[in-house]
Amino acid sequence: MKKSTLQEMNDSDLIKRKNTLKGVLIGFGVIFILALGTMISLYTNKPFNPVLFIPCLVIAITLLPLFVIYNTIITEIKSRNI
């Protein structure tokens, strides 16, 4: 299957991809906030355990490429004046 670049996509596909990525980012953001809250509550109730920070680090690292792709799509939409 051929991979299409953002320049080759039509306007409706570009907007659809932007909306999908926005939903994914919101979902991961909610999970990140819940994990952070859980980590803080476990940290206050129990002694320090560095394993508690692993989920928050993994989610943060997962969000970085999604933000880059999302910003690239936003730039392409602005360049087309959609």
mmCIF file of the N, C-alpha and C atoms, coordinates in Angstrom:
data_MODEL
# 
_entry.id   MODEL 
# 
loop_
_atom_site.group_PDB 
_atom_site.id 
_atom_site.type_symbol 
_atom_site.label_atom_id 
_atom_site.label_alt_id 
_atom_site.label_comp_id 
_atom_site.label_asym_id 
_atom_site.label_entity_id 
_atom_site.label_seq_id 
_atom_site.pdbx_PDB_ins_code 
_atom_site.Cartn_x 
_atom_site.Cartn_y 
_atom_site.Cartn_z 
_atom_site.occupancy 
_atom_site.B_iso_or_equiv 
_atom_site.pdbx_formal_charge 
_atom_site.auth_seq_id 
_atom_site.auth_comp_id 
_atom_site.auth_asym_id 
_atom_site.auth_atom_id 
_atom_site.pdbx_PDB_model_num 
ATOM 1   N N  . MET A 1 1  ? 0.836   -1.175 0.000  1.00 0.00 ? 1  MET A N  1 
ATOM 2   C CA . MET A 1 1  ? 0.000   0.000  0.000  1.00 0.00 ? 1  MET A CA 1 
ATOM 3   C C  . MET A 1 1  ? 0.888   1.248  0.000  1.00 0.00 ? 1  MET A C  1 
ATOM 4   N N  . LYS A 1 2  ? 0.560   2.168  -0.860 1.00 0.00 ? 2  LYS A N  1 
ATOM 5   C CA . LYS A 1 2  ? 1.371   3.382  -0.988 1.00 0.00 ? 2  LYS A CA 1 
ATOM 6   C C  . LYS A 1 2  ? 1.069   4.356  0.149  1.00 0.00 ? 2  LYS A C  1 
ATOM 7   N N  . LYS A 1 3  ? 2.117   4.897  0.719  1.00 0.00 ? 3  LYS A N  1 
ATOM 8   C CA . LYS A 1 3  ? 1.988   5.878  1.773  1.00 0.00 ? 3  LYS A CA 1 
ATOM 9   C C  . LYS A 1 3  ? 1.804   7.256  1.152  1.00 0.00 ? 3  LYS A C  1 
ATOM 10  N N  . SER A 1 4  ? 0.748   7.959  1.529  1.00 0.00 ? 4  SER A N  1 
ATOM 11  C CA . SER A 1 4  ? 0.536   9.274  0.944  1.00 0.00 ? 4  SER A CA 1 
ATOM 12  C C  . SER A 1 4  ? 1.106   10.362 1.846  1.00 0.00 ? 4  SER A C  1 
ATOM 13  N N  . THR A 1 5  ? 1.734   11.332 1.224  1.00 0.00 ? 5  THR A N  1 
ATOM 14  C CA . THR A 1 5  ? 2.266   12.447 1.984  1.00 0.00 ? 5  THR A CA 1 
ATOM 15  C C  . THR A 1 5  ? 1.158   13.477 2.182  1.00 0.00 ? 5  THR A C  1 
ATOM 16  N N  . LEU A 1 6  ? 1.418   14.431 3.036  1.00 0.00 ? 6  LEU A N  1 
ATOM 17  C CA . LEU A 1 6  ? 0.403   15.439 3.325  1.00 0.00 ? 6  LEU A CA 1 
ATOM 18  C C  . LEU A 1 6  ? 0.107   16.303 2.107  1.00 0.00 ? 6  LEU A C  1 
ATOM 19  N N  . GLN A 1 7  ? 1.110   16.539 1.268  1.00 0.00 ? 7  GLN A N  1 
ATOM 20  C CA . GLN A 1 7  ? 0.896   17.356 0.084  1.00 0.00 ? 7  GLN A CA 1 
ATOM 21  C C  . GLN A 1 7  ? -0.007  16.652 -0.934 1.00 0.00 ? 7  GLN A C  1 
ATOM 22  N N  . GLU A 1 8  ? 0.006   15.326 -0.943 1.00 0.00 ? 8  GLU A N  1 
ATOM 23  C CA . GLU A 1 8  ? -0.797  14.561 -1.894 1.00 0.00 ? 8  GLU A CA 1 
ATOM 24  C C  . GLU A 1 8  ? -2.230  14.359 -1.424 1.00 0.00 ? 8  GLU A C  1 
ATOM 25  N N  . MET A 1 9  ? -2.501  14.587 -0.157 1.00 0.00 ? 9  MET A N  1 
ATOM 26  C CA . MET A 1 9  ? -3.841  14.354 0.383  1.00 0.00 ? 9  MET A CA 1 
ATOM 27  C C  . MET A 1 9  ? -4.779  15.487 -0.016 1.00 0.00 ? 9  MET A C  1 
ATOM 28  N N  . ASN A 1 10 ? -6.070  15.127 -0.211 1.00 0.00 ? 10 ASN A N  1 
ATOM 29  C CA . ASN A 1 10 ? -7.030  16.188 -0.500 1.00 0.00 ? 10 ASN A CA 1 
ATOM 30  C C  . ASN A 1 10 ? -7.474  16.845 0.815  1.00 0.00 ? 10 ASN A C  1 
ATOM 31  N N  . ASP A 1 11 ? -8.227  17.915 0.705  1.00 0.00 ? 11 ASP A N  1 
ATOM 32  C CA . ASP A 1 11 ? -8.574  18.725 1.870  1.00 0.00 ? 11 ASP A CA 1 
ATOM 33  C C  . ASP A 1 11 ? -9.397  17.954 2.908  1.00 0.00 ? 11 ASP A C  1 
ATOM 34  N N  . SER A 1 12 ? -10.356 17.174 2.456  1.00 0.00 ? 12 SER A N  1 
ATOM 35  C CA . SER A 1 12 ? -11.217 16.459 3.408  1.00 0.00 ? 12 SER A CA 1 
ATOM 36  C C  . SER A 1 12 ? -10.440 15.386 4.173  1.00 0.00 ? 12 SER A C  1 
ATOM 37  N N  . ASP A 1 13 ? -9.521  14.694 3.487  1.00 0.00 ? 13 ASP A N  1 
ATOM 38  C CA . ASP A 1 13 ? -8.702  13.694 4.176  1.00 0.00 ? 13 ASP A CA 1 
ATOM 39  C C  . ASP A 1 13 ? -7.768  14.339 5.193  1.00 0.00 ? 13 ASP A C  1 
ATOM 40  N N  . LEU A 1 14 ? -7.256  15.505 4.845  1.00 0.00 ? 14 LEU A N  1 
ATOM 41  C CA . LEU A 1 14 ? -6.354  16.226 5.741  1.00 0.00 ? 14 LEU A CA 1 
ATOM 42  C C  . LEU A 1 14 ? -7.087  16.675 7.006  1.00 0.00 ? 14 LEU A C  1 
ATOM 43  N N  . ILE A 1 15 ? -8.300  17.183 6.844  1.00 0.00 ? 15 ILE A N  1 
ATOM 44  C CA . ILE A 1 15 ? -9.095  17.617 7.996  1.00 0.00 ? 15 ILE A CA 1 
ATOM 45  C C  . ILE A 1 15 ? -9.508  16.408 8.827  1.00 0.00 ? 15 ILE A C  1 
ATOM 46  N N  . LYS A 1 16 ? -9.839  15.298 8.159  1.00 0.00 ? 16 LYS A N  1 
ATOM 47  C CA . LYS A 1 16 ? -10.214 14.082 8.878  1.00 0.00 ? 16 LYS A CA 1 
ATOM 48  C C  . LYS A 1 16 ? -9.045  13.564 9.717  1.00 0.00 ? 16 LYS A C  1 
ATOM 49  N N  . ARG A 1 17 ? -7.847  13.583 9.151  1.00 0.00 ? 17 ARG A N  1 
ATOM 50  C CA . ARG A 1 17 ? -6.660  13.132 9.885  1.00 0.00 ? 17 ARG A CA 1 
ATOM 51  C C  . ARG A 1 17 ? -6.364  14.062 11.057 1.00 0.00 ? 17 ARG A C  1 
ATOM 52  N N  . LYS A 1 18 ? -6.543  15.373 10.847 1.00 0.00 ? 18 LYS A N  1 
ATOM 53  C CA . LYS A 1 18 ? -6.327  16.339 11.929 1.00 0.00 ? 18 LYS A CA 1 
ATOM 54  C C  . LYS A 1 18 ? -7.287  16.081 13.084 1.00 0.00 ? 18 LYS A C  1 
ATOM 55  N N  . ASN A 1 19 ? -8.557  15.856 12.767 1.00 0.00 ? 19 ASN A N  1 
ATOM 56  C CA . ASN A 1 19 ? -9.545  15.599 13.818 1.00 0.00 ? 19 ASN A CA 1 
ATOM 57  C C  . ASN A 1 19 ? -9.273  14.284 14.551 1.00 0.00 ? 19 ASN A C  1 
ATOM 58  N N  . THR A 1 20 ? -8.823  13.272 13.825 1.00 0.00 ? 20 THR A N  1 
ATOM 59  C CA . THR A 1 20 ? -8.484  11.996 14.458 1.00 0.00 ? 20 THR A CA 1 
ATOM 60  C C  . THR A 1 20 ? -7.306  12.157 15.412 1.00 0.00 ? 20 THR A C  1 
ATOM 61  N N  . LEU A 1 21 ? -6.271  12.840 14.958 1.00 0.00 ? 21 LEU A N  1 
ATOM 62  C CA . LEU A 1 21 ? -5.102  13.055 15.817 1.00 0.00 ? 21 LEU A CA 1 
ATOM 63  C C  . LEU A 1 21 ? -5.449  13.910 17.028 1.00 0.00 ? 21 LEU A C  1 
ATOM 64  N N  . LYS A 1 22 ? -6.336  14.861 16.852 1.00 0.00 ? 22 LYS A N  1 
ATOM 65  C CA . LYS A 1 22 ? -6.757  15.701 17.971 1.00 0.00 ? 22 LYS A CA 1 
ATOM 66  C C  . LYS A 1 22 ? -7.465  14.857 19.025 1.00 0.00 ? 22 LYS A C  1 
ATOM 67  N N  . GLY A 1 23 ? -8.315  13.927 18.590 1.00 0.00 ? 23 GLY A N  1 
ATOM 68  C CA . GLY A 1 23 ? -8.988  13.026 19.521 1.00 0.00 ? 23 GLY A CA 1 
ATOM 69  C C  . GLY A 1 23 ? -8.022  12.115 20.247 1.00 0.00 ? 23 GLY A C  1 
ATOM 70  N N  . VAL A 1 24 ? -7.040  11.599 19.520 1.00 0.00 ? 24 VAL A N  1 
ATOM 71  C CA . VAL A 1 24 ? -6.029  10.729 20.131 1.00 0.00 ? 24 VAL A CA 1 
ATOM 72  C C  . VAL A 1 24 ? -5.213  11.505 21.160 1.00 0.00 ? 24 VAL A C  1 
ATOM 73  N N  . LEU A 1 25 ? -4.832  12.737 20.820 1.00 0.00 ? 25 LEU A N  1 
ATOM 74  C CA . LEU A 1 25 ? -4.065  13.559 21.754 1.00 0.00 ? 25 LEU A CA 1 
ATOM 75  C C  . LEU A 1 25 ? -4.874  13.884 23.004 1.00 0.00 ? 25 LEU A C  1 
ATOM 76  N N  . ILE A 1 26 ? -6.150  14.166 22.844 1.00 0.00 ? 26 ILE A N  1 
ATOM 77  C CA . ILE A 1 26 ? -6.994  14.437 24.009 1.00 0.00 ? 26 ILE A CA 1 
ATOM 78  C C  . ILE A 1 26 ? -7.109  13.189 24.874 1.00 0.00 ? 26 ILE A C  1 
ATOM 79  N N  . GLY A 1 27 ? -7.301  12.034 24.243 1.00 0.00 ? 27 GLY A N  1 
ATOM 80  C CA . GLY A 1 27 ? -7.400  10.781 24.993 1.00 0.00 ? 27 GLY A CA 1 
ATOM 81  C C  . GLY A 1 27 ? -6.126  10.471 25.766 1.00 0.00 ? 27 GLY A C  1 
ATOM 82  N N  . PHE A 1 28 ? -4.984  10.584 25.094 1.00 0.00 ? 28 PHE A N  1 
ATOM 83  C CA . PHE A 1 28 ? -3.713  10.346 25.788 1.00 0.00 ? 28 PHE A CA 1 
ATOM 84  C C  . PHE A 1 28 ? -3.465  11.384 26.875 1.00 0.00 ? 28 PHE A C  1 
ATOM 85  N N  . GLY A 1 29 ? -3.922  12.615 26.643 1.00 0.00 ? 29 GLY A N  1 
ATOM 86  C CA . GLY A 1 29 ? -3.774  13.651 27.663 1.00 0.00 ? 29 GLY A CA 1 
ATOM 87  C C  . GLY A 1 29 ? -4.562  13.328 28.918 1.00 0.00 ? 29 GLY A C  1 
ATOM 88  N N  . VAL A 1 30 ? -5.775  12.820 28.744 1.00 0.00 ? 30 VAL A N  1 
ATOM 89  C CA . VAL A 1 30 ? -6.601  12.434 29.898 1.00 0.00 ? 30 VAL A CA 1 
ATOM 90  C C  . VAL A 1 30 ? -5.949  11.275 30.641 1.00 0.00 ? 30 VAL A C  1 
ATOM 91  N N  . ILE A 1 31 ? -5.462  10.287 29.894 1.00 0.00 ? 31 ILE A N  1 
ATOM 92  C CA . ILE A 1 31 ? -4.784  9.149  30.528 1.00 0.00 ? 31 ILE A CA 1 
ATOM 93  C C  . ILE A 1 31 ? -3.536  9.618  31.270 1.00 0.00 ? 31 ILE A C  1 
ATOM 94  N N  . PHE A 1 32 ? -2.799  10.552 30.675 1.00 0.00 ? 32 PHE A N  1 
ATOM 95  C CA . PHE A 1 32 ? -1.596  11.088 31.314 1.00 0.00 ? 32 PHE A CA 1 
ATOM 96  C C  . PHE A 1 32 ? -1.944  11.788 32.627 1.00 0.00 ? 32 PHE A C  1 
ATOM 97  N N  . ILE A 1 33 ? -2.995  12.584 32.622 1.00 0.00 ? 33 ILE A N  1 
ATOM 98  C CA . ILE A 1 33 ? -3.402  13.289 33.844 1.00 0.00 ? 33 ILE A CA 1 
ATOM 99  C C  . ILE A 1 33 ? -3.851  12.293 34.912 1.00 0.00 ? 33 ILE A C  1 
ATOM 100 N N  . LEU A 1 34 ? -4.594  11.264 34.508 1.00 0.00 ? 34 LEU A N  1 
ATOM 101 C CA . LEU A 1 34 ? -5.016  10.239 35.475 1.00 0.00 ? 34 LEU A CA 1 
ATOM 102 C C  . LEU A 1 34 ? -3.814  9.479  36.035 1.00 0.00 ? 34 LEU A C  1 
ATOM 103 N N  . ALA A 1 35 ? -2.874  9.141  35.187 1.00 0.00 ? 35 ALA A N  1 
ATOM 104 C CA . ALA A 1 35 ? -1.671  8.433  35.656 1.00 0.00 ? 35 ALA A CA 1 
ATOM 105 C C  . ALA A 1 35 ? -0.854  9.316  36.584 1.00 0.00 ? 35 ALA A C  1 
ATOM 106 N N  . LEU A 1 36 ? -0.758  10.591 36.257 1.00 0.00 ? 36 LEU A N  1 
ATOM 107 C CA . LEU A 1 36 ? -0.022  11.522 37.105 1.00 0.00 ? 36 LEU A CA 1 
ATOM 108 C C  . LEU A 1 36 ? -0.696  11.667 38.468 1.00 0.00 ? 36 LEU A C  1 
ATOM 109 N N  . GLY A 1 37 ? -2.022  11.768 38.473 1.00 0.00 ? 37 GLY A N  1 
ATOM 110 C CA . GLY A 1 37 ? -2.751  11.850 39.739 1.00 0.00 ? 37 GLY A CA 1 
ATOM 111 C C  . GLY A 1 37 ? -2.606  10.595 40.571 1.00 0.00 ? 37 GLY A C  1 
ATOM 112 N N  . THR A 1 38 ? -2.666  9.445  39.913 1.00 0.00 ? 38 THR A N  1 
ATOM 113 C CA . THR A 1 38 ? -2.480  8.174  40.621 1.00 0.00 ? 38 THR A CA 1 
ATOM 114 C C  . THR A 1 38 ? -1.075  8.081  41.181 1.00 0.00 ? 38 THR A C  1 
ATOM 115 N N  . MET A 1 39 ? -0.090  8.502  40.404 1.00 0.00 ? 39 MET A N  1 
ATOM 116 C CA . MET A 1 39 ? 1.297   8.465  40.862 1.00 0.00 ? 39 MET A CA 1 
ATOM 117 C C  . MET A 1 39 ? 1.482   9.365  42.082 1.00 0.00 ? 39 MET A C  1 
ATOM 118 N N  . ILE A 1 40 ? 0.899   10.550 42.053 1.00 0.00 ? 40 ILE A N  1 
ATOM 119 C CA . ILE A 1 40 ? 1.028   11.466 43.181 1.00 0.00 ? 40 ILE A CA 1 
ATOM 120 C C  . ILE A 1 40 ? 0.343   10.907 44.420 1.00 0.00 ? 40 ILE A C  1 
ATOM 121 N N  . SER A 1 41 ? -0.834  10.310 44.249 1.00 0.00 ? 41 SER A N  1 
ATOM 122 C CA . SER A 1 41 ? -1.527  9.759  45.424 1.00 0.00 ? 41 SER A CA 1 
ATOM 123 C C  . SER A 1 41 ? -0.774  8.551  45.990 1.00 0.00 ? 41 SER A C  1 
ATOM 124 N N  . LEU A 1 42 ? -0.202  7.721  45.129 1.00 0.00 ? 42 LEU A N  1 
ATOM 125 C CA . LEU A 1 42 ? 0.589   6.597  45.626 1.00 0.00 ? 42 LEU A CA 1 
ATOM 126 C C  . LEU A 1 42 ? 1.867   7.076  46.299 1.00 0.00 ? 42 LEU A C  1 
ATOM 127 N N  . TYR A 1 43 ? 2.442   8.139  45.769 1.00 0.00 ? 43 TYR A N  1 
ATOM 128 C CA . TYR A 1 43 ? 3.673   8.689  46.345 1.00 0.00 ? 43 TYR A CA 1 
ATOM 129 C C  . TYR A 1 43 ? 3.410   9.265  47.738 1.00 0.00 ? 43 TYR A C  1 
ATOM 130 N N  . THR A 1 44 ? 2.255   9.894  47.933 1.00 0.00 ? 44 THR A N  1 
ATOM 131 C CA . THR A 1 44 ? 1.962   10.478 49.242 1.00 0.00 ? 44 THR A CA 1 
ATOM 132 C C  . THR A 1 44 ? 1.611   9.412  50.275 1.00 0.00 ? 44 THR A C  1 
ATOM 133 N N  . ASN A 1 45 ? 1.072   8.281  49.833 1.00 0.00 ? 45 ASN A N  1 
ATOM 134 C CA . ASN A 1 45 ? 0.646   7.238  50.768 1.00 0.00 ? 45 ASN A CA 1 
ATOM 135 C C  . ASN A 1 45 ? 1.721   6.195  51.048 1.00 0.00 ? 45 ASN A C  1 
ATOM 136 N N  . LYS A 1 46 ? 2.672   6.059  50.157 1.00 0.00 ? 46 LYS A N  1 
ATOM 137 C CA . LYS A 1 46 ? 3.709   5.032  50.309 1.00 0.00 ? 46 LYS A CA 1 
ATOM 138 C C  . LYS A 1 46 ? 5.082   5.673  50.180 1.00 0.00 ? 46 LYS A C  1 
ATOM 139 N N  . PRO A 1 47 ? 6.127   4.970  50.575 1.00 0.00 ? 47 PRO A N  1 
ATOM 140 C CA . PRO A 1 47 ? 7.479   5.519  50.375 1.00 0.00 ? 47 PRO A CA 1 
ATOM 141 C C  . PRO A 1 47 ? 7.812   5.637  48.885 1.00 0.00 ? 47 PRO A C  1 
ATOM 142 N N  . PHE A 1 48 ? 8.834   6.408  48.586 1.00 0.00 ? 48 PHE A N  1 
ATOM 143 C CA . PHE A 1 48 ? 9.222   6.682  47.198 1.00 0.00 ? 48 PHE A CA 1 
ATOM 144 C C  . PHE A 1 48 ? 9.575   5.397  46.467 1.00 0.00 ? 48 PHE A C  1 
ATOM 145 N N  . ASN A 1 49 ? 9.006   5.234  45.275 1.00 0.00 ? 49 ASN A N  1 
ATOM 146 C CA . ASN A 1 49 ? 9.296   4.093  44.420 1.00 0.00 ? 49 ASN A CA 1 
ATOM 147 C C  . ASN A 1 49 ? 9.481   4.624  42.997 1.00 0.00 ? 49 ASN A C  1 
ATOM 148 N N  . PRO A 1 50 ? 10.676  4.523  42.441 1.00 0.00 ? 50 PRO A N  1 
ATOM 149 C CA . PRO A 1 50 ? 10.913  5.090  41.104 1.00 0.00 ? 50 PRO A CA 1 
ATOM 150 C C  . PRO A 1 50 ? 10.127  4.405  39.992 1.00 0.00 ? 50 PRO A C  1 
ATOM 151 N N  . VAL A 1 51 ? 9.601   3.216  40.230 1.00 0.00 ? 51 VAL A N  1 
ATOM 152 C CA . VAL A 1 51 ? 8.819   2.510  39.214 1.00 0.00 ? 51 VAL A CA 1 
ATOM 153 C C  . VAL A 1 51 ? 7.530   3.266  38.911 1.00 0.00 ? 51 VAL A C  1 
ATOM 154 N N  . LEU A 1 52 ? 7.068   4.079  39.865 1.00 0.00 ? 52 LEU A N  1 
ATOM 155 C CA . LEU A 1 52 ? 5.841   4.837  39.651 1.00 0.00 ? 52 LEU A CA 1 
ATOM 156 C C  . LEU A 1 52 ? 5.970   5.846  38.516 1.00 0.00 ? 52 LEU A C  1 
ATOM 157 N N  . PHE A 1 53 ? 7.172   6.282  38.214 1.00 0.00 ? 53 PHE A N  1 
ATOM 158 C CA . PHE A 1 53 ? 7.362   7.293  37.185 1.00 0.00 ? 53 PHE A CA 1 
ATOM 159 C C  . PHE A 1 53 ? 7.394   6.720  35.770 1.00 0.00 ? 53 PHE A C  1 
ATOM 160 N N  . ILE A 1 54 ? 7.528   5.419  35.617 1.00 0.00 ? 54 ILE A N  1 
ATOM 161 C CA . ILE A 1 54 ? 7.654   4.801  34.292 1.00 0.00 ? 54 ILE A CA 1 
ATOM 162 C C  . ILE A 1 54 ? 6.424   5.051  33.414 1.00 0.00 ? 54 ILE A C  1 
ATOM 163 N N  . PRO A 1 55 ? 5.182   4.838  33.892 1.00 0.00 ? 55 PRO A N  1 
ATOM 164 C CA . PRO A 1 55 ? 4.036   5.096  33.009 1.00 0.00 ? 55 PRO A CA 1 
ATOM 165 C C  . PRO A 1 55 ? 3.947   6.539  32.538 1.00 0.00 ? 55 PRO A C  1 
ATOM 166 N N  . CYS A 1 56 ? 4.247   7.475  33.407 1.00 0.00 ? 56 CYS A N  1 
ATOM 167 C CA . CYS A 1 56 ? 4.182   8.885  33.006 1.00 0.00 ? 56 CYS A CA 1 
ATOM 168 C C  . CYS A 1 56 ? 5.245   9.216  31.969 1.00 0.00 ? 56 CYS A C  1 
ATOM 169 N N  . LEU A 1 57 ? 6.420   8.641  32.101 1.00 0.00 ? 57 LEU A N  1 
ATOM 170 C CA . LEU A 1 57 ? 7.477   8.880  31.121 1.00 0.00 ? 57 LEU A CA 1 
ATOM 171 C C  . LEU A 1 57 ? 7.128   8.260  29.768 1.00 0.00 ? 57 LEU A C  1 
ATOM 172 N N  . VAL A 1 58 ? 6.552   7.072  29.784 1.00 0.00 ? 58 VAL A N  1 
ATOM 173 C CA . VAL A 1 58 ? 6.196   6.393  28.538 1.00 0.00 ? 58 VAL A CA 1 
ATOM 174 C C  . VAL A 1 58 ? 5.099   7.166  27.814 1.00 0.00 ? 58 VAL A C  1 
ATOM 175 N N  . ILE A 1 59 ? 4.099   7.629  28.546 1.00 0.00 ? 59 ILE A N  1 
ATOM 176 C CA . ILE A 1 59 ? 3.010   8.380  27.920 1.00 0.00 ? 59 ILE A CA 1 
ATOM 177 C C  . ILE A 1 59 ? 3.542   9.700  27.360 1.00 0.00 ? 59 ILE A C  1 
ATOM 178 N N  . ALA A 1 60 ? 4.421   10.366 28.100 1.00 0.00 ? 60 ALA A N  1 
ATOM 179 C CA . ALA A 1 60 ? 4.985   11.632 27.620 1.00 0.00 ? 60 ALA A CA 1 
ATOM 180 C C  . ALA A 1 60 ? 5.806   11.422 26.352 1.00 0.00 ? 60 ALA A C  1 
ATOM 181 N N  . ILE A 1 61 ? 6.575   10.343 26.304 1.00 0.00 ? 61 ILE A N  1 
ATOM 182 C CA . ILE A 1 61 ? 7.375   10.043 25.111 1.00 0.00 ? 61 ILE A CA 1 
ATOM 183 C C  . ILE A 1 61 ? 6.470   9.678  23.936 1.00 0.00 ? 61 ILE A C  1 
ATOM 184 N N  . THR A 1 62 ? 5.351   9.032  24.205 1.00 0.00 ? 62 THR A N  1 
ATOM 185 C CA . THR A 1 62 ? 4.397   8.680  23.161 1.00 0.00 ? 62 THR A CA 1 
ATOM 186 C C  . THR A 1 62 ? 3.730   9.921  22.579 1.00 0.00 ? 62 THR A C  1 
ATOM 187 N N  . LEU A 1 63 ? 3.503   10.923 23.394 1.00 0.00 ? 63 LEU A N  1 
ATOM 188 C CA . LEU A 1 63 ? 2.823   12.128 22.931 1.00 0.00 ? 63 LEU A CA 1 
ATOM 189 C C  . LEU A 1 63 ? 3.688   12.995 22.017 1.00 0.00 ? 63 LEU A C  1 
ATOM 190 N N  . LEU A 1 64 ? 4.984   12.963 22.163 1.00 0.00 ? 64 LEU A N  1 
ATOM 191 C CA . LEU A 1 64 ? 5.856   13.840 21.384 1.00 0.00 ? 64 LEU A CA 1 
ATOM 192 C C  . LEU A 1 64 ? 5.721   13.659 19.870 1.00 0.00 ? 64 LEU A C  1 
ATOM 193 N N  . PRO A 1 65 ? 5.802   12.437 19.321 1.00 0.00 ? 65 PRO A N  1 
ATOM 194 C CA . PRO A 1 65 ? 5.640   12.301 17.864 1.00 0.00 ? 65 PRO A CA 1 
ATOM 195 C C  . PRO A 1 65 ? 4.246   12.690 17.394 1.00 0.00 ? 65 PRO A C  1 
ATOM 196 N N  . LEU A 1 66 ? 3.235   12.450 18.237 1.00 0.00 ? 66 LEU A N  1 
ATOM 197 C CA . LEU A 1 66 ? 1.878   12.832 17.852 1.00 0.00 ? 66 LEU A CA 1 
ATOM 198 C C  . LEU A 1 66 ? 1.749   14.346 17.733 1.00 0.00 ? 66 LEU A C  1 
ATOM 199 N N  . PHE A 1 67 ? 2.383   15.087 18.650 1.00 0.00 ? 67 PHE A N  1 
ATOM 200 C CA . PHE A 1 67 ? 2.368   16.543 18.562 1.00 0.00 ? 67 PHE A CA 1 
ATOM 201 C C  . PHE A 1 67 ? 3.088   17.032 17.311 1.00 0.00 ? 67 PHE A C  1 
ATOM 202 N N  . VAL A 1 68 ? 4.178   16.388 16.951 1.00 0.00 ? 68 VAL A N  1 
ATOM 203 C CA . VAL A 1 68 ? 4.929   16.781 15.756 1.00 0.00 ? 68 VAL A CA 1 
ATOM 204 C C  . VAL A 1 68 ? 4.075   16.567 14.508 1.00 0.00 ? 68 VAL A C  1 
ATOM 205 N N  . ILE A 1 69 ? 3.429   15.417 14.401 1.00 0.00 ? 69 ILE A N  1 
ATOM 206 C CA . ILE A 1 69 ? 2.575   15.128 13.249 1.00 0.00 ? 69 ILE A CA 1 
ATOM 207 C C  . ILE A 1 69 ? 1.393   16.087 13.204 1.00 0.00 ? 69 ILE A C  1 
ATOM 208 N N  . TYR A 1 70 ? 0.798   16.343 14.359 1.00 0.00 ? 70 TYR A N  1 
ATOM 209 C CA . TYR A 1 70 ? -0.351  17.254 14.436 1.00 0.00 ? 70 TYR A CA 1 
ATOM 210 C C  . TYR A 1 70 ? 0.050   18.658 13.980 1.00 0.00 ? 70 TYR A C  1 
ATOM 211 N N  . ASN A 1 71 ? 1.193   19.138 14.441 1.00 0.00 ? 71 ASN A N  1 
ATOM 212 C CA . ASN A 1 71 ? 1.643   20.466 14.032 1.00 0.00 ? 71 ASN A CA 1 
ATOM 213 C C  . ASN A 1 71 ? 1.976   20.528 12.543 1.00 0.00 ? 71 ASN A C  1 
ATOM 214 N N  . THR A 1 72 ? 2.481   19.432 11.984 1.00 0.00 ? 72 THR A N  1 
ATOM 215 C CA . THR A 1 72 ? 2.754   19.379 10.551 1.00 0.00 ? 72 THR A CA 1 
ATOM 216 C C  . THR A 1 72 ? 1.455   19.464 9.757  1.00 0.00 ? 72 THR A C  1 
ATOM 217 N N  . ILE A 1 73 ? 0.429   18.781 10.231 1.00 0.00 ? 73 ILE A N  1 
ATOM 218 C CA . ILE A 1 73 ? -0.870  18.831 9.560  1.00 0.00 ? 73 ILE A CA 1 
ATOM 219 C C  . ILE A 1 73 ? -1.465  20.231 9.654  1.00 0.00 ? 73 ILE A C  1 
ATOM 220 N N  . ILE A 1 74 ? -1.356  20.856 10.809 1.00 0.00 ? 74 ILE A N  1 
ATOM 221 C CA . ILE A 1 74 ? -1.863  22.222 10.974 1.00 0.00 ? 74 ILE A CA 1 
ATOM 222 C C  . ILE A 1 74 ? -1.135  23.174 10.012 1.00 0.00 ? 74 ILE A C  1 
ATOM 223 N N  . THR A 1 75 ? 0.175   23.006 9.875  1.00 0.00 ? 75 THR A N  1 
ATOM 224 C CA . THR A 1 75 ? 0.950   23.844 8.965  1.00 0.00 ? 75 THR A CA 1 
ATOM 225 C C  . THR A 1 75 ? 0.494   23.650 7.526  1.00 0.00 ? 75 THR A C  1 
ATOM 226 N N  . GLU A 1 76 ? 0.245   22.407 7.136  1.00 0.00 ? 76 GLU A N  1 
ATOM 227 C CA . GLU A 1 76 ? -0.210  22.119 5.774  1.00 0.00 ? 76 GLU A CA 1 
ATOM 228 C C  . GLU A 1 76 ? -1.602  22.714 5.530  1.00 0.00 ? 76 GLU A C  1 
ATOM 229 N N  . ILE A 1 77 ? -2.474  22.625 6.520  1.00 0.00 ? 77 ILE A N  1 
ATOM 230 C CA . ILE A 1 77 ? -3.817  23.211 6.379  1.00 0.00 ? 77 ILE A CA 1 
ATOM 231 C C  . ILE A 1 77 ? -3.721  24.725 6.234  1.00 0.00 ? 77 ILE A C  1 
ATOM 232 N N  . LYS A 1 78 ? -2.851  25.361 7.008  1.00 0.00 ? 78 LYS A N  1 
ATOM 233 C CA . LYS A 1 78 ? -2.687  26.818 6.898  1.00 0.00 ? 78 LYS A CA 1 
ATOM 234 C C  . LYS A 1 78 ? -2.083  27.209 5.560  1.00 0.00 ? 78 LYS A C  1 
ATOM 235 N N  . SER A 1 79 ? -1.176  26.391 5.031  1.00 0.00 ? 79 SER A N  1 
ATOM 236 C CA . SER A 1 79 ? -0.562  26.723 3.749  1.00 0.00 ? 79 SER A CA 1 
ATOM 237 C C  . SER A 1 79 ? -1.570  26.611 2.602  1.00 0.00 ? 79 SER A C  1 
ATOM 238 N N  . ARG A 1 80 ? -2.588  25.767 2.768  1.00 0.00 ? 80 ARG A N  1 
ATOM 239 C CA . ARG A 1 80 ? -3.630  25.638 1.757  1.00 0.00 ? 80 ARG A CA 1 
ATOM 240 C C  . ARG A 1 80 ? -4.774  26.626 1.952  1.00 0.00 ? 80 ARG A C  1 
ATOM 241 N N  . ASN A 1 81 ? -4.778  27.335 3.053  1.00 0.00 ? 81 ASN A N  1 
ATOM 242 C CA . ASN A 1 81 ? -5.846  28.280 3.393  1.00 0.00 ? 81 ASN A CA 1 
ATOM 243 C C  . ASN A 1 81 ? -7.214  27.607 3.461  1.00 0.00 ? 81 ASN A C  1 
ATOM 244 N N  . ILE A 1 82 ? -7.249  26.486 4.167  1.00 0.00 ? 82 ILE A N  1 
ATOM 245 C CA . ILE A 1 82 ? -8.521  25.747 4.341  1.00 0.00 ? 82 ILE A CA 1 
ATOM 246 C C  . ILE A 1 82 ? -9.282  26.367 5.494  1.00 0.00 ? 82 ILE A C  1 
# 
